[in-house]
Amino acid sequence: MANLAGVGTPITYAEDNPILNRVKEWRHKRWQQVREPANDAERVLRADWLGYRGRREAGPDGTVGAATYAYTHFDMDLQWRPLLSDHTEEECSHGWSFVQLADKIDPSKDHSKPDPAFAERYGLNARNNHGAIIRRDFLSFIFAGNPWVYGHVTATVRLPGITTPEVVHYQRTSQLAGEEEHHYHMLQKIHDTVWELIERYGEYAVRRRIAEIDEEALNNNSRTIWDLPTREFLVNHLGAISIS
C-alpha cells in the first residue's frame, strides 16, 4: 500500500474501484426491478417520502443545515469554505428536486411544507443525538456527517422498489453523480486536515479520536441503513432492499 502520510500527499482514491463498481452494478440491476405505484395510496406514499427526504436534505435540521452550521461555527481554513459551499449547494439542489418530484407525483399537496403527521405516523423523527454529534466540532462533522463517503454504499436502501420513471431518471443522471463528485473533491482535503492534526497531536491520538467519532455516529442513527424506523419504512412500505 502506498505511503499517504503527510499534508499534501496525493490520495490514491479513484472512482474505478471494486466497491463502487459493485454498487453501480447493483444500482443498474435494481432500476430494472422497480415498478410504478399501483394505486393512489402508493402514489401518495411515494410522494410523501420524497417530500420528507427533500425537506430533510435541504432543511435546517438535515444535511444542508449541518453544513451551514459547520461553515458558520467551526474554525476552518479558506480552502475548506468553497468545498463546503459546493457541498451545501449540491445537497440543497437535491432536496429541492425531490420536493418538486413529489409534487408531480401528487399535485394535491405542497411537499415543501412540513408534514409532521407523516413523520409521526411512521416514526420518522429527527435524529437529535446524531445532530448533536455533527454540530459538536469540525472533526465530528467530517466523520459523523455527510462529507464522509459511507454514502456510496449505505444509500442503496434509499432506492425503493416503488418509484416513477422521472425519479429514476433524476437519480441516475443527476443526484448520484453529483454525490460522488463532491464527495470525491473533499477527500483530499479531509486527508490533509487529518494529517495537520496528526502533526500537532500525534497519529495515535487522532486515529483514536476518529474511531470514537465513527463508533458514536454508527450507534446514533447516522445513516439510513442504521436508522431502524427509516429503514423499516422503506423496506416494508416502499419495497426497498439493501445491497447484498
Secondary structure, 3 states (H helix, E strand, C coil): CCCCCCCCCCCCCCCCCHHHHHHHHHHHHHHHHCECCCCHHHHHHHHHHHHHHHHHHHCCCCHHHHHHHHHHHCCCCCCHHHHHHHHHHHHHHHHHHHHHHHHHHCCCCCCCCCCHHHHHHCCCCCCHHHHHHHCCCHHHHHHHCCCCCCHHHHHHHHCCCECCHHHHHHHHHHHHHHHHHHHHHHHHHHHHHHHHHHHHHCHHHHHHHHHHHHHHHHCCCCCHHHCHHHHHHHHHHHCCCCCC
